[in-house]
Amino acid sequence: MKTRWQILLGVIFSFGAIVILFRGLEIDELASEISKANYYSLIPFVIFEALSVWARGMRWRVLLEEKLGGVRLFWITNISYYLSNILPLRIGELGRVYLVTRNSEVTGMQALSTAVLERMLDVVTVFIMLFLVLPLVPEHGLVNSMAYLVVGSVIALIIAMFMVASKRRTVAKFVNLMGKRLGPRIGGFINDAFEKFFESIDIVRGRRVFLAGLWCIVVWVFSVLATYCLLVSFAPEQQWYGAVFVTSLLALGIALPSVPASVGLWEASAVAALAVLGVNREVALAFAIVIHIVVFLQMAILGIIGLHIEGENFSNLVAHAKRLVQSMRNQDDKA
């Protein structure tokens, strides 16, 4: 039932975004803006996007204690994006958790906990990017307030996770007492999951956190450079901070529930960001459509190549990811 509501909410969000985007839109002007852009900019765009994914793989390698090579993690990351772009519920995230545990010393809980930590680091980095450019962006009062609230919450959550991880033996006693009230089966699962999750988090500290933070910067620098290369071909007057602002709002927008590939929300996020920067609606939507199509195709191509390199096939990987989804859903139902 929970899964159905997630899918329904995603459909509502995406459909609503599409309706708003195309209401009163000049289709002829949109087509004209798409046709007259300088598409030579796609060459550096694709290169920087690929480098951003490579940096994500290197960041995850640090968090996984170098148990896997950066090249393999690059392909696994592309596979996860490919799956998430064509299947609901962001199944690609579970797909990559499964893939890193194949033929490696990485445990499922280590893969899952570091994947969660990665997302938190991304959120913090994106909001820091917003802080840096908001003084240069007009009409940012509400965005600024939300940014401070969310980034503060995420930083507090990350600190809390590391504190719990460092004192997990003590906290585990409390978790054990609570688990006993749920029965031996469910309580045993909760205790085991708690121990494995926070044991994995505890490993990632000190030097590893610092290195992961540096890789976060590299990830988003490449992403911003990619956005800038394509943005100036549609709106030549835009400055570097415009690319930072658009990249940040895109990252936040596509984090909301949506249909696969974030159709609708992707375009709405880009158009909203560019509207603040004073870009014409048709120009903004032309940019959003082109960047979305190119990213989708690039992820699909690299994801398919990655599946071949991993020796996996689409149906088998999806089946494993669905088993993980079903297992987590069953655990939620029992709890």
C-alpha positions as CSV (number, residue, x, y, z in Angstrom):
1,M,0.0,0.0,0.0
2,K,2.8,2.4,0.9
3,T,4.5,1.7,-2.4
4,R,1.3,2.4,-4.3
5,W,0.9,5.8,-2.6
6,Q,4.6,6.7,-3.4
7,I,3.9,5.9,-7.1
8,L,0.6,7.8,-7.0
9,L,2.3,10.8,-5.4
10,G,5.0,10.8,-7.9
11,V,2.5,10.8,-10.8
12,I,0.6,13.7,-9.3
13,F,3.7,15.8,-8.8
14,S,5.0,15.1,-12.3
15,F,1.7,15.6,-14.0
16,G,1.1,18.8,-12.1
17,A,4.5,20.1,-13.0
18,I,3.9,19.4,-16.7
19,V,0.5,21.1,-16.7
20,I,2.0,24.2,-15.1
21,L,4.9,24.3,-17.5
22,F,2.8,24.1,-20.7
23,R,0.0,26.4,-19.6
24,G,0.0,29.4,-21.9
25,L,3.3,28.3,-23.5
26,E,4.3,29.5,-27.0
27,I,5.1,26.2,-28.6
28,D,6.5,27.8,-31.8
29,E,8.9,29.9,-29.8
30,L,9.9,26.9,-27.7
31,A,10.7,24.9,-30.9
32,S,12.6,27.9,-32.2
33,E,14.7,28.2,-29.1
34,I,15.5,24.5,-29.2
35,S,16.6,24.6,-32.8
36,K,18.9,27.7,-32.6
37,A,21.0,26.6,-29.6
38,N,24.7,26.0,-30.1
39,Y,24.9,22.2,-29.8
40,Y,28.7,22.0,-29.9
41,S,28.4,22.7,-26.2
42,L,27.1,19.2,-25.8
43,I,30.7,17.9,-26.2
44,P,32.1,19.5,-23.0
45,F,28.7,18.9,-21.3
46,V,28.8,15.2,-21.8
47,I,32.5,15.0,-20.7
48,F,31.9,16.9,-17.5
49,E,28.8,14.9,-16.7
50,A,30.8,11.7,-17.1
51,L,33.6,13.1,-14.9
52,S,31.0,14.0,-12.3
53,V,29.7,10.3,-12.2
54,W,33.3,9.1,-12.1
55,A,33.9,11.4,-9.0
56,R,30.8,9.9,-7.4
57,G,32.3,6.4,-7.8
58,M,35.6,7.6,-6.3
59,R,33.8,9.1,-3.3
60,W,31.9,5.9,-2.7
61,R,35.2,4.0,-3.0
62,V,36.5,6.0,-0.1
63,L,33.4,5.3,2.0
64,L,33.7,1.6,1.2
65,E,37.3,1.4,2.5
66,E,38.7,0.9,-1.0
67,K,37.2,-2.6,-1.2
68,L,36.2,-1.9,-4.8
69,G,38.0,-0.1,-7.6
70,G,37.0,3.3,-8.9
71,V,36.4,2.1,-12.4
72,R,33.9,-0.6,-11.3
73,L,32.1,1.8,-9.1
74,F,31.8,4.3,-12.0
75,W,30.0,1.7,-14.0
76,I,27.8,0.6,-11.1
77,T,26.8,4.2,-10.5
78,N,25.8,4.6,-14.1
79,I,23.8,1.4,-13.9
80,S,21.9,2.7,-10.8
81,Y,21.0,6.0,-12.7
82,Y,19.9,4.0,-15.7
83,L,17.6,1.9,-13.6
84,S,16.2,4.9,-11.7
85,N,15.5,6.6,-14.9
86,I,13.3,3.9,-16.3
87,L,11.8,2.3,-13.2
88,P,9.7,3.7,-10.3
89,L,10.7,4.1,-6.6
90,R,14.3,4.8,-7.5
91,I,15.1,1.2,-7.7
92,G,18.5,2.0,-9.0
93,E,19.6,2.8,-5.5
94,L,18.9,-0.8,-4.4
95,G,20.4,-2.1,-7.6
96,R,23.7,-0.5,-6.8
97,V,23.6,-1.8,-3.3
98,Y,23.2,-5.3,-4.7
99,L,25.9,-4.8,-7.3
100,V,28.7,-3.7,-4.9
101,T,28.1,-6.8,-2.8
102,R,28.7,-9.1,-5.8
103,N,32.2,-10.6,-5.9
104,S,33.5,-8.3,-3.2
105,E,34.0,-8.0,0.6
106,V,31.4,-5.3,0.9
107,T,28.4,-6.3,3.1
108,G,24.9,-5.3,2.2
109,M,24.6,-3.1,5.3
110,Q,27.9,-1.4,4.6
111,A,26.7,-0.6,1.0
112,L,23.4,0.7,2.3
113,S,24.7,2.8,5.1
114,T,27.4,4.4,2.9
115,A,24.8,5.1,0.2
116,V,22.6,6.9,2.8
117,L,25.6,8.9,4.0
118,E,26.5,9.8,0.4
119,R,23.0,11.3,-0.1
120,M,23.3,13.3,3.1
121,L,26.7,14.7,2.0
122,D,25.2,15.6,-1.4
123,V,22.4,17.6,0.4
124,V,24.8,19.5,2.5
125,T,27.1,20.3,-0.5
126,V,24.1,21.5,-2.6
127,F,22.9,23.8,0.1
128,I,26.4,25.2,0.7
129,M,26.5,25.9,-3.0
130,L,23.2,27.8,-2.7
131,F,24.6,29.8,0.3
132,L,27.6,30.9,-1.9
133,V,25.5,32.2,-4.8
134,L,22.3,33.4,-3.1
135,P,23.7,36.9,-2.5
136,L,24.2,37.2,-6.3
137,V,20.7,35.9,-7.1
138,P,17.6,38.2,-6.9
139,E,14.5,37.4,-4.8
140,H,16.0,34.7,-2.7
141,G,14.5,35.3,0.7
142,L,12.3,32.2,0.9
143,V,15.0,30.0,-0.7
144,N,17.6,31.3,1.7
145,S,15.4,30.5,4.8
146,M,14.6,27.0,3.6
147,A,18.3,26.4,2.8
148,Y,19.4,27.3,6.3
149,L,16.7,25.1,7.8
150,V,17.3,22.0,5.7
151,V,21.1,22.1,5.7
152,G,21.1,22.7,9.5
153,S,18.8,19.7,9.9
154,V,20.9,17.4,7.7
155,I,24.2,18.4,9.3
156,A,22.7,17.8,12.7
157,L,21.5,14.3,11.5
158,I,24.9,13.4,10.2
159,I,26.5,14.5,13.5
160,A,23.9,12.5,15.4
161,M,24.6,9.4,13.2
162,F,28.4,9.5,14.0
163,M,27.7,10.1,17.7
164,V,25.4,7.1,17.8
165,A,27.9,5.0,15.8
166,S,30.7,5.9,18.3
167,K,28.5,5.0,21.3
168,R,26.6,2.2,19.6
169,R,27.3,-0.4,22.3
170,T,25.5,1.8,24.9
171,V,22.7,2.8,22.5
172,A,22.3,-0.9,21.5
173,K,21.2,-1.8,25.0
174,F,18.3,0.7,24.8
175,V,17.5,-0.6,21.3
176,N,17.6,-4.1,22.6
177,L,15.1,-3.3,25.4
178,M,12.7,-1.7,22.9
179,G,13.2,-4.6,20.5
180,K,12.1,-7.2,23.1
181,R,8.7,-5.6,23.3
182,L,8.2,-6.4,19.6
183,G,9.0,-10.1,20.0
184,P,12.1,-12.2,19.4
185,R,11.9,-12.3,15.6
186,I,11.3,-8.6,14.9
187,G,13.4,-7.4,17.9
188,G,16.3,-9.6,16.8
189,F,16.2,-8.2,13.3
190,I,16.1,-4.6,14.6
191,N,19.1,-5.2,16.9
192,D,21.1,-6.9,14.1
193,A,20.3,-4.1,11.6
194,F,21.1,-1.4,14.1
195,E,24.5,-3.0,14.9
196,K,25.5,-3.5,11.3
197,F,24.3,-0.1,10.1
198,F,26.1,1.9,12.7
199,E,29.2,-0.3,12.6
200,S,29.5,0.6,8.9
201,I,29.0,4.3,9.7
202,D,31.6,4.2,12.5
203,I,34.2,3.0,10.1
204,V,33.6,6.1,8.0
205,R,35.2,8.9,10.1
206,G,38.2,11.1,10.4
207,R,40.3,10.9,7.2
208,R,37.6,9.1,5.2
209,V,35.0,11.7,6.0
210,F,37.4,14.5,4.9
211,L,38.3,12.7,1.7
212,A,34.6,12.0,0.9
213,G,33.9,15.7,1.5
214,L,36.7,16.6,-1.0
215,W,35.2,14.2,-3.6
216,C,31.8,15.9,-3.0
217,I,33.3,19.2,-4.1
218,V,34.8,17.5,-7.2
219,V,31.4,15.9,-8.0
220,W,29.5,19.2,-7.9
221,V,32.2,21.3,-9.6
222,F,32.0,19.0,-12.6
223,S,28.2,19.0,-12.5
224,V,28.2,22.9,-12.4
225,L,30.7,23.1,-15.3
226,A,28.5,20.7,-17.4
227,T,25.4,22.9,-16.7
228,Y,27.3,26.1,-17.5
229,C,28.5,24.8,-20.9
230,L,24.9,24.0,-22.0
231,L,23.3,27.0,-20.3
232,V,25.3,29.7,-22.1
233,S,24.3,28.1,-25.4
234,F,20.7,29.0,-24.6
235,A,21.2,32.1,-22.5
236,P,24.6,33.6,-23.3
237,E,24.2,36.4,-20.7
238,Q,24.2,34.0,-17.8
239,Q,27.2,34.1,-15.3
240,W,28.8,31.2,-13.5
241,Y,26.7,31.7,-10.4
242,G,23.6,31.1,-12.6
243,A,24.9,27.6,-13.4
244,V,25.5,26.9,-9.7
245,F,21.9,28.1,-8.8
246,V,20.3,26.0,-11.6
247,T,22.3,22.9,-10.7
248,S,21.4,23.3,-7.0
249,L,17.6,23.7,-7.6
250,L,17.7,20.8,-10.1
251,A,19.3,18.5,-7.5
252,L,16.6,19.5,-4.9
253,G,13.7,19.4,-7.3
254,I,14.4,15.9,-8.6
255,A,14.7,14.6,-5.0
256,L,10.9,14.9,-4.8
257,P,8.6,12.0,-5.6
258,S,8.0,11.7,-9.3
259,V,7.6,9.3,-12.2
260,P,10.8,7.6,-13.5
261,A,13.5,10.1,-14.8
262,S,11.8,12.9,-12.8
263,V,9.8,13.9,-15.9
264,G,8.1,17.2,-15.3
265,L,9.9,18.0,-12.0
266,W,13.2,18.2,-13.7
267,E,11.9,20.7,-16.2
268,A,9.9,22.6,-13.6
269,S,13.0,22.9,-11.3
270,A,15.2,24.3,-14.1
271,V,12.5,26.7,-15.4
272,A,11.9,28.0,-11.8
273,A,15.6,28.6,-11.2
274,L,16.0,30.4,-14.6
275,A,12.9,32.5,-14.0
276,V,14.6,33.9,-10.8
277,L,17.6,34.7,-13.0
278,G,15.4,36.5,-15.5
279,V,15.4,34.0,-18.3
280,N,12.5,33.9,-20.7
281,R,10.1,31.0,-20.0
282,E,10.4,29.4,-23.5
283,V,14.2,29.7,-23.4
284,A,14.3,28.1,-19.9
285,L,12.1,25.2,-20.9
286,A,14.1,24.6,-24.1
287,F,17.3,24.4,-22.0
288,A,15.5,22.1,-19.5
289,I,14.2,19.7,-22.2
290,V,17.5,19.4,-24.0
291,I,19.6,18.9,-20.8
292,H,17.2,16.3,-19.6
293,I,17.2,14.3,-22.9
294,V,20.9,14.4,-23.1
295,V,21.4,13.3,-19.5
296,F,18.8,10.5,-20.0
297,L,20.5,9.2,-23.1
298,Q,24.0,9.4,-21.6
299,M,22.9,7.5,-18.5
300,A,21.1,4.9,-20.6
301,I,24.1,4.3,-22.8
302,L,26.6,4.1,-20.0
303,G,24.2,2.1,-17.9
304,I,23.8,-0.6,-20.6
305,I,27.6,-0.7,-21.1
306,G,28.0,-1.1,-17.3
307,L,25.5,-4.0,-17.2
308,H,27.6,-5.7,-19.9
309,I,30.9,-5.1,-18.0
310,E,29.3,-6.4,-14.8
311,G,28.1,-9.5,-16.5
312,E,24.5,-8.7,-15.4
313,N,21.3,-8.5,-17.4
314,F,18.5,-6.1,-16.8
315,S,15.8,-8.6,-15.7
316,N,18.1,-10.3,-13.2
317,L,19.2,-7.0,-11.6
318,V,15.7,-5.7,-11.4
319,A,14.6,-9.0,-9.8
320,H,17.3,-8.6,-7.1
321,A,16.4,-5.0,-6.5
322,K,12.7,-5.9,-6.2
323,R,13.5,-8.6,-3.7
324,L,15.2,-6.0,-1.6
325,V,12.2,-3.7,-1.9
326,Q,9.9,-6.5,-0.9
327,S,12.1,-7.5,2.0
328,M,12.1,-4.0,3.3
329,R,8.3,-3.6,2.8
330,N,7.7,-6.9,4.7
331,Q,9.9,-5.7,7.6
332,D,7.9,-2.4,7.7
333,D,4.6,-4.4,7.8
334,K,5.9,-6.6,10.6
335,A,7.0,-3.6,12.6
